Amino acid sequence: MKVLEIHISPGHNYFGHFGNPPATNPIFDLEEVECVAGMGLRGDRFFGHQENYKGQITFFAVEVYKNLCAHLNILDREPKVLRRNVLTAGTDLNELIGKEFAIQGIHFAGMAECSPCFWMNKAFGPGTEDYLRGRGGLRARILTSGLLRIAT
């Protein structure tokens, strides 16, 4: 699996905002991020969120992103607006659900699909939530600590 982009945000724009407008916390692009076992990504909104949280890190496939853009004919949105932490290439993320895997020597446990939500229709475009059902990315736990870097 190749790491193409890394994103974190210090606060929640959508999570916990049901019935209210989204917040405006920025999304930061990083060259590397510290993965802390059992805690999450240092600096991210879900860091230390709760014990054994299954979404300590989220992954999203660039192949799905490109297909989404083509399907909806949306060419002016970056993948980071979908609020996933790591944009990947070369791996079917659904195949990692229920499995342990390693990237750059850091071990993860694939926990569940990162299910899309209705907010994505606002952040990316109408139809996003429906299109991403079954291919919204991967939620994972971090099993070992280390620095995850963009592939060069």
N, CA and C of each residue as an Amber inpcrd file, in Angstrom:
protein
   456
   0.8520000  -1.1780000   0.0000000   0.0000000   0.0000000   0.0000000
   0.8950000   1.2360000   0.0000000   0.5780000   2.1530000  -0.8570000
   1.3370000   3.3910000  -0.9610000   0.5660000   4.5180000  -0.2920000
   1.2430000   5.3280000   0.5190000   0.6430000   6.4830000   1.1890000
   0.8700000   7.7090000   0.3090000  -0.2250000   8.2860000  -0.1930000
  -0.1400000   9.4410000  -1.0910000  -0.3180000  10.7720000  -0.3780000
  -1.2380000  10.8070000   0.5930000  -1.5290000  12.0310000   1.3350000
  -1.8430000  11.6650000   2.7790000  -1.5590000  12.6190000   3.6780000
  -1.8960000  12.4710000   5.0930000  -2.5970000  13.7550000   5.5270000
  -3.7360000  13.5920000   6.2370000  -4.5340000  14.7350000   6.6820000
  -4.9560000  14.5500000   8.1290000  -4.9030000  15.6210000   8.8840000
  -5.4780000  15.6270000  10.2300000  -6.2540000  16.9260000  10.4080000
  -7.1390000  16.9160000  11.3830000  -7.8670000  18.1220000  11.7530000
  -7.9620000  18.1600000  13.2710000  -7.7540000  19.3230000  13.8740000
  -7.7970000  19.4090000  15.3330000  -9.2030000  19.3340000  15.9190000
 -10.2230000  19.5100000  15.0880000 -11.5810000  19.4990000  15.6170000
 -12.5620000  18.8670000  14.6520000 -13.7320000  18.5690000  15.1650000
 -14.7860000  17.9260000  14.3850000 -15.6180000  18.9730000  13.6540000
 -15.7680000  18.7820000  12.3650000 -16.6560000  19.6560000  11.6000000
 -18.0560000  19.0740000  11.4870000 -18.1700000  17.7530000  11.4710000
 -19.4480000  17.0850000  11.2590000 -19.8250000  16.1730000  12.4200000
 -18.8780000  15.3850000  12.9080000 -19.1110000  14.4350000  14.0010000
 -19.6440000  15.1930000  15.2190000 -20.8380000  14.7970000  15.6870000
 -21.4310000  15.4600000  16.8450000 -22.1610000  16.7560000  16.5370000
 -22.3260000  17.0850000  15.2560000 -22.9670000  18.3420000  14.8680000
 -24.3480000  18.1260000  14.2550000 -24.9150000  16.9430000  14.4390000
 -26.2130000  16.6410000  13.8230000 -27.2360000  17.7090000  14.2090000
 -27.9350000  18.2000000  13.2050000 -28.9550000  19.2150000  13.4390000
 -28.4050000  20.6300000  13.5110000 -27.0950000  20.7550000  13.4410000
 -26.4470000  22.0730000  13.4780000 -25.5690000  22.2200000  12.2460000
 -25.1810000  23.4310000  11.9230000 -24.2670000  23.5970000  10.8000000
 -22.9010000  22.9990000  11.1340000 -22.1470000  22.6100000  10.1110000
 -20.8120000  22.0800000  10.3760000 -19.8930000  23.1570000  10.9380000
 -18.8990000  22.7080000  11.6800000 -17.8700000  23.6260000  12.1750000
 -16.9000000  23.9340000  11.0300000 -15.9080000  24.7370000  11.3080000
 -14.9690000  25.1560000  10.2560000 -13.5210000  24.8590000  10.6350000
 -13.2880000  23.7540000  11.3360000 -11.9150000  23.3860000  11.6800000
 -11.1220000  23.0710000  10.4230000  -9.8900000  23.5560000  10.3440000
  -9.0840000  23.3150000   9.1490000  -8.6320000  21.8560000   9.0630000
  -8.2870000  21.4610000   7.8490000  -7.6690000  20.1640000   7.5930000
  -6.2190000  20.4550000   7.2090000  -5.3060000  19.8290000   7.9050000
  -3.8860000  20.0530000   7.6420000  -3.3100000  18.9100000   6.8140000
  -2.5440000  19.2620000   5.7830000  -1.8130000  18.2980000   4.9760000
  -0.4500000  18.1130000   5.6220000  -0.0620000  16.8720000   5.8550000
   1.2170000  16.5740000   6.4940000   2.0810000  15.6970000   5.6070000
   3.3730000  15.8300000   5.7640000   4.3300000  14.9280000   5.1090000
   4.4740000  13.6450000   5.9200000   4.2990000  13.7760000   7.2460000
   4.3700000  12.6220000   8.1420000   3.4980000  12.8950000   9.3560000
   3.0930000  11.7960000  10.0210000   2.2720000  11.9170000  11.2140000
   2.7000000  10.8530000  12.2120000   2.6140000  11.1910000  13.4840000
   2.9480000  10.2300000  14.5250000   1.7170000   9.3850000  14.8340000
   1.8450000   8.0780000  14.6060000   0.8110000   7.1110000  14.9590000
   1.1350000   6.6160000  16.3630000   0.2070000   6.7590000  17.2950000
   0.4220000   6.3540000  18.6770000  -0.4940000   5.1640000  18.9710000
   0.1160000   4.0440000  19.3120000  -0.6440000   2.8140000  19.5450000
  -1.7550000   3.0430000  20.5590000  -2.9560000   2.6260000  20.1890000
  -4.1050000   2.7160000  21.0800000  -4.6890000   4.1020000  21.2380000
  -4.0810000   5.1070000  20.6400000  -4.5300000   6.4970000  20.8350000
  -5.0050000   7.1760000  19.5520000  -4.2660000   6.9910000  18.4700000
  -4.6140000   7.6520000  17.2180000  -3.4570000   8.4310000  16.6490000
  -3.7780000   9.4380000  15.8600000  -2.7820000  10.2900000  15.2190000
  -2.6010000  11.5490000  16.0520000  -1.3690000  11.7900000  16.4510000
  -1.1030000  12.9660000  17.2810000  -1.5460000  14.2270000  16.5360000
  -2.3800000  15.0240000  17.2050000  -2.8740000  16.2740000  16.6260000
  -4.2340000  16.1570000  15.9620000  -4.7240000  14.9180000  15.7820000
  -6.0110000  14.7360000  15.1190000  -7.1610000  14.7790000  16.1170000
  -8.3300000  15.0960000  15.6340000  -9.5350000  15.2460000  16.4580000
  -9.9270000  13.9720000  17.1980000  -9.5600000  12.8010000  16.6880000
  -9.9080000  11.5470000  17.3500000  -8.7860000  11.0070000  18.2370000
  -7.7020000  11.7510000  18.4260000  -6.6030000  11.2850000  19.2740000
  -7.1030000  11.1180000  20.7080000  -6.9960000   9.8880000  21.2310000
  -7.4350000   9.6050000  22.5960000  -8.9370000   9.6910000  22.7920000
  -9.6930000   9.5900000  21.7290000 -11.1600000   9.7600000  21.7730000
 -11.8210000   8.8210000  22.7730000 -11.5180000   7.5360000  22.6960000
 -12.0320000   6.5630000  23.6560000 -11.2040000   5.2880000  23.5600000
 -11.2050000   4.5180000  24.6140000 -10.4270000   3.2850000  24.6510000
 -10.8980000   2.3410000  23.5450000  -9.9210000   1.7570000  22.8440000
 -10.1750000   0.7910000  21.7650000 -11.0330000   1.3490000  20.6330000
 -11.0050000   2.6450000  20.4240000 -11.7860000   3.2570000  19.3610000
 -11.3680000   2.6680000  18.0210000 -12.3380000   2.2450000  17.2330000
 -12.0210000   1.5540000  15.9800000 -11.6440000   2.4900000  14.8340000
 -11.7410000   3.7840000  15.0540000 -11.3830000   4.7440000  14.0160000
 -10.2150000   5.6250000  14.4220000  -9.1760000   5.0170000  15.0270000
  -7.9940000   5.7920000  15.4290000  -7.2820000   6.3830000  14.2210000
  -7.4320000   5.7260000  13.0830000  -6.9080000   6.2090000  11.8110000
  -7.8760000   5.7450000  10.7270000  -8.0460000   6.5790000   9.7040000
  -8.9200000   6.2050000   8.5940000  -8.1420000   6.2850000   7.2850000
  -8.4530000   5.3510000   6.3970000  -7.7920000   5.2520000   5.0970000
  -8.8330000   5.3870000   3.9930000  -8.4190000   5.9600000   2.8690000
  -9.2990000   6.0990000   1.7140000  -8.4690000   5.8780000   0.4590000
  -9.0110000   5.1290000  -0.4950000  -8.2770000   4.7560000  -1.7090000
  -8.4140000   5.8060000  -2.8050000  -7.2960000   6.1790000  -3.3890000
  -7.3070000   7.1490000  -4.4780000  -8.0960000   6.6180000  -5.6700000
  -8.1000000   5.3150000  -5.8570000  -8.8520000   4.7300000  -6.9640000
 -10.3490000   5.0030000  -6.8000000 -10.8560000   4.8810000  -5.5750000
 -12.2660000   5.1770000  -5.3000000 -12.5270000   6.6750000  -5.4910000
 -11.6110000   7.4990000  -5.0150000 -11.7430000   8.9490000  -5.1760000
 -11.8630000   9.3300000  -6.6600000 -11.0000000   8.7720000  -7.4930000
 -11.0360000   9.0910000  -8.9310000 -12.3450000   8.6370000  -9.5660000
 -12.8220000   7.4580000  -9.1820000 -14.1000000   6.9660000  -9.6990000
 -15.2590000   7.8320000  -9.2220000 -15.1970000   8.2860000  -7.9700000
 -16.2230000   9.1780000  -7.4320000 -16.2760000  10.4770000  -8.2360000
 -15.1120000  11.0630000  -8.4790000 -15.0510000  12.3120000  -9.2600000
 -15.6640000  12.1220000 -10.6440000 -15.3200000  11.0190000 -11.3000000
 -15.8480000  10.7490000 -12.6410000 -17.3540000  10.5000000 -12.5890000
 -17.8010000   9.7220000 -11.6220000 -19.2220000   9.3790000 -11.5040000
 -20.0910000  10.6210000 -11.2770000 -19.6220000  11.5180000 -10.4230000
 -20.3990000  12.7260000 -10.0990000 -20.0200000  13.9290000 -10.9590000
 -19.0120000  13.7430000 -11.8220000 -18.4930000  14.8380000 -12.6510000
 -18.1210000  16.0440000 -11.7880000 -17.4050000  15.7560000 -10.6940000
 -16.9090000  16.7930000  -9.7980000 -15.3870000  16.7540000  -9.8650000
 -14.8090000  17.8300000 -10.3300000 -13.3650000  17.8550000 -10.5480000
 -12.6480000  18.9030000  -9.7110000 -13.3860000  19.5890000  -8.8360000
 -12.7770000  20.6830000  -8.0720000 -12.7500000  20.4290000  -6.5640000
 -12.8380000  19.1770000  -6.1380000 -12.7640000  18.8420000  -4.7060000
 -11.5780000  17.9210000  -4.4600000 -10.8320000  18.2340000  -3.4370000
  -9.7050000  17.4020000  -3.0530000 -10.1940000  16.2410000  -2.1760000
  -9.4680000  15.1370000  -2.1460000  -9.8880000  14.0000000  -1.3240000
  -9.9920000  14.3400000   0.1620000  -9.2280000  15.3020000   0.6360000
  -9.2320000  15.6120000   2.0650000 -10.5740000  16.1260000   2.5710000
 -11.4380000  16.6520000   1.6900000 -12.7370000  17.1280000   2.1630000
 -13.6060000  15.9750000   2.6590000 -13.2530000  14.7420000   2.3220000
 -13.9780000  13.5690000   2.8070000 -13.5750000  13.2070000   4.2310000
 -12.5790000  13.8980000   4.7820000 -12.1680000  13.8070000   6.1890000
 -11.6030000  12.4360000   6.5610000 -10.9210000  11.7900000   5.6270000
 -10.1690000  10.5770000   5.9260000  -8.7220000  10.9940000   6.1440000
  -8.0110000  10.2470000   6.9960000  -6.6490000  10.6380000   7.3520000
  -5.6070000  10.3400000   6.2850000  -5.7080000   9.1730000   5.6530000
  -4.6430000   8.7320000   4.7580000  -5.2280000   8.3300000   3.4100000
  -4.7250000   8.9590000   2.3480000  -5.0940000   8.5920000   0.9890000
  -4.0830000   7.5650000   0.5090000  -4.5870000   6.4100000   0.0620000
  -3.7300000   5.2920000  -0.3130000  -3.8650000   4.9680000  -1.7950000
  -2.9410000   4.1490000  -2.2760000  -3.0150000   3.6230000  -3.6350000
  -2.5900000   2.1610000  -3.6080000  -3.2280000   1.3770000  -4.4740000
  -2.7740000   0.0190000  -4.7070000  -3.3340000  -1.0650000  -3.8170000
  -4.3340000  -0.7530000  -2.9770000  -4.8830000  -1.7670000  -2.0760000
  -6.4010000  -1.6320000  -1.9940000  -7.0830000  -2.7690000  -2.0520000
  -8.5240000  -2.7970000  -1.8060000  -8.7040000  -2.7600000  -0.2940000
  -9.0900000  -1.6290000   0.2380000  -9.1680000  -1.4360000   1.6870000
 -10.1930000  -2.3510000   2.3440000 -11.2590000  -2.6950000   1.6500000
 -12.2650000  -3.5880000   2.2320000 -11.6720000  -4.9630000   2.5520000
 -10.6570000  -5.3730000   1.8210000 -10.0170000  -6.6630000   2.0830000
  -9.2610000  -6.6690000   3.4110000  -9.0150000  -5.5030000   3.9930000
  -8.2740000  -5.4090000   5.2530000  -9.1790000  -5.4100000   6.4820000
 -10.4890000  -5.3930000   6.2840000 -11.4120000  -5.4430000   7.4160000
 -11.2600000  -6.7860000   8.1240000 -11.0200000  -6.7280000   9.4310000
 -10.8380000  -7.9380000  10.2230000  -9.4370000  -8.5130000  10.1620000
  -8.5060000  -7.7830000   9.5570000  -7.1320000  -8.2770000   9.4220000
  -6.1430000  -7.2880000  10.0160000  -4.9950000  -7.8220000  10.4210000
  -3.8720000  -6.9750000  10.8110000  -2.9910000  -6.7800000   9.5900000
  -2.4160000  -5.5850000   9.4690000  -1.5490000  -5.2650000   8.3500000
  -0.5280000  -4.2320000   8.8110000   0.5200000  -4.0670000   8.0190000
   1.5700000  -3.1090000   8.3610000   1.8450000  -2.1950000   7.1760000
   2.1360000  -0.9460000   7.4960000   2.5860000   0.0410000   6.5210000
   3.7990000   0.7130000   7.1360000   4.9090000   0.6920000   6.4230000
   6.1330000   1.3510000   6.8810000   6.5180000   0.9000000   8.2960000
   6.2820000  -0.3710000   8.5960000   6.6570000  -0.9330000   9.8880000
   5.6850000  -0.6540000  11.0220000   4.6130000   0.0680000  10.7490000
   3.5830000   0.3500000  11.7560000   2.4530000  -0.6540000  11.5560000
   2.0020000  -1.2650000  12.6420000   0.9660000  -2.2890000  12.5520000
  -0.4030000  -1.7110000  12.9020000  -1.3850000  -2.1350000  12.1230000
  -2.7590000  -1.6770000  12.2540000  -3.6910000  -2.8820000  12.2710000
  -4.8900000  -2.6830000  12.7980000  -5.9530000  -3.6770000  12.7220000
  -7.1140000  -3.0470000  11.9780000  -7.4580000  -3.6140000  10.8320000
  -8.6030000  -3.1280000  10.0660000  -9.8860000  -3.4970000  10.7790000
 -10.6750000  -2.5130000  11.1600000 -11.8400000  -2.7430000  12.0080000
 -13.1680000  -2.7540000  11.2520000 -13.3690000  -1.7950000  10.3610000
 -14.6720000  -1.6710000   9.7060000 -14.5540000  -0.7170000   8.5260000
 -15.5770000  -0.7830000   7.6640000 -15.6600000   0.2210000   6.6160000
 -15.8370000   1.5780000   7.2790000 -15.2460000   2.5720000   6.7010000
 -15.4480000   3.9460000   7.1450000 -16.6880000   4.4290000   6.3810000
 -17.8290000   4.1540000   6.9570000 -19.1010000   4.3860000   6.2590000
 -19.3000000   5.8620000   5.9330000 -19.8220000   6.1270000   4.7470000
 -20.1050000   7.5100000   4.3830000 -21.3230000   8.0230000   5.1410000
 -21.4440000   9.3270000   5.2390000 -22.5910000   9.9340000   5.9040000
 -23.1490000  11.0650000   5.0420000 -24.3060000  11.5570000   5.4450000
 -24.9890000  12.5770000   4.6510000 -24.1930000  13.8730000   4.5410000
 -23.2840000  14.1300000   5.4710000 -22.4710000  15.3500000   5.4090000
 -21.6190000  15.3810000   4.1340000 -21.2700000  14.2130000   3.6400000
 -20.4150000  14.1640000   2.4530000 -21.0890000  14.7870000   1.2340000
 -22.4200000  14.7370000   1.2120000 -23.1410000  15.3700000   0.1060000
 -22.9290000  16.8780000   0.1050000 -22.7360000  17.4560000   1.2720000
 -22.4580000  18.8860000   1.3820000 -20.9720000  19.1830000   1.1470000
 -20.1030000  18.3640000   1.7120000 -18.6600000  18.6130000   1.6220000
 -18.0960000  18.3310000   0.2300000 -18.6060000  17.2840000  -0.4160000
 -18.0580000  16.8960000  -1.7250000 -19.0310000  17.1990000  -2.8520000
 -20.2760000  16.7400000  -2.7000000 -21.2870000  16.9930000  -3.7170000
 -22.4510000  16.0360000  -3.5740000 -23.6330000  16.4190000  -4.0730000
 -24.8090000  15.5610000  -3.9990000 -24.5320000  14.1960000  -4.6330000
 -24.9490000  13.1490000  -3.9250000 -24.7550000  11.7920000  -4.4100000
 -23.5330000  11.0950000  -3.8370000 -22.7060000  11.8260000  -3.1040000
 -21.4720000  11.2460000  -2.5610000 -21.7650000  10.1240000  -1.5740000
 -22.6800000  10.3530000  -0.6510000 -22.9730000   9.3280000   0.3540000
 -23.4240000   8.0310000  -0.3090000 -24.3340000   8.1090000  -1.2530000
 -24.8200000   6.9030000  -1.9250000 -23.7030000   6.2070000  -2.6930000
 -22.9040000   6.9690000  -3.4280000 -21.8390000   6.3680000  -4.2320000
 -20.8110000   5.6390000  -3.3580000 -20.5090000   6.2000000  -2.1870000
 -19.4500000   5.6260000  -1.3490000 -19.9190000   4.4740000  -0.4620000
 -21.1930000   4.1430000  -0.4560000 -21.6520000   2.9940000   0.3400000
 -20.9090000   1.7400000  -0.0980000 -20.2490000   1.0910000   0.8620000
 -19.4920000  -0.1220000   0.5690000 -18.0790000   0.1420000   0.0920000
 -17.7050000   1.4140000  -0.0490000 -16.3480000   1.7640000  -0.5050000
 -15.8840000   3.0980000   0.0920000 -16.3310000   3.3610000   1.3410000
 -16.0460000   4.6370000   1.9840000 -14.6960000   4.7250000   2.6690000
 -13.9290000   3.6450000   2.6370000 -12.6180000   3.6540000   3.2690000
 -12.5480000   2.6420000   4.3960000 -11.5000000   2.7350000   5.1820000
 -11.2330000   1.7750000   6.2470000 -10.9750000   2.4930000   7.5560000
 -11.6340000   2.0280000   8.6030000 -11.3620000   2.4850000   9.9690000
 -10.4380000   1.4550000  10.5940000  -9.4220000   1.9230000  11.3010000
  -8.4520000   0.9900000  11.8680000  -7.9670000   1.4550000  13.2360000
  -7.5090000   0.4840000  13.9980000  -6.8100000   0.7540000  15.2510000
  -5.3190000   0.7340000  14.9660000  -4.5910000   1.5140000  15.7450000
  -3.1320000   1.5560000  15.6270000  -2.5650000   0.6230000  16.6940000
  -1.8290000  -0.4050000  16.2550000  -1.3020000  -1.4130000  17.1760000
   0.1150000  -1.1210000  17.6390000   0.9130000  -0.4780000  16.7930000
   2.2840000  -0.0990000  17.1850000   2.5210000   1.3450000  16.7810000
   3.3250000   2.0170000  17.5480000   3.6130000   3.4390000  17.2960000
   4.7040000   3.6070000  16.2540000   4.6900000   4.7430000  15.5810000
   5.7180000   5.0630000  14.6230000   5.3110000   6.2510000  13.7630000
   6.2220000   6.6900000  12.9100000   5.9500000   7.7950000  11.9880000
   5.5190000   7.2470000  10.6510000   4.3610000   7.6770000  10.1830000
   3.8520000   7.3190000   8.8750000   4.1530000   8.4770000   7.9510000
   4.7410000   8.1730000   6.7980000   5.1880000   9.2180000   5.8680000
   4.5660000   9.0390000   4.4870000   4.4320000  10.1490000   3.7790000
   4.0210000  10.1070000   2.3990000   5.1290000   9.4140000   1.6140000
   4.7460000   8.5270000   0.7090000   5.7130000   7.8270000  -0.1400000
   6.3120000   8.8160000  -1.1310000   7.6000000   8.7080000  -1.3170000
   8.2620000   9.6020000  -2.2860000   8.7640000   8.8340000  -3.4690000
